[in-house]
């Protein structure tokens, strides 16, 4: 019986060693398969049309999503009237408008506006005039007219309408969130205090 117990111990120890070795091998394989996290590079640029990749964009005008966001204040970067803007524009939507007008532009998706770090990242640089000073598209001769066109066309984009339908089907509709938030109302009543 003593001999059998020793054999059992040897079997158990060899099984245990095999399990430990298998675990070590598995963790080594997992470490090899893991993708290292690389932080977003603010220097990433996407040029439209693609054939002009690497173009010098130092003389392009710069437009941030906050410039046309109707929810933002002037202090936070809005540059057009609230009525002319649109709610929460994204950089790729702004790019679609520039493509519609056939304007050469560069999308920098990871740049952040210095005035508002808590919002959607990205900016777009647009070429409105060529090297000779000639306007590229007569419908958008300057920055302001381009921002107004973006505010007008972005709500009409198919991608935005599709997203709104998905939100509505999920029951997240924007009007529902606004009414539920305002219904609670913890307002203090009483006299207002004057200067002291």
Order of alpha helices (4+ residues) and beta strands (2+ residues): alpha-beta-beta-alpha-beta-beta-alpha-alpha-alpha
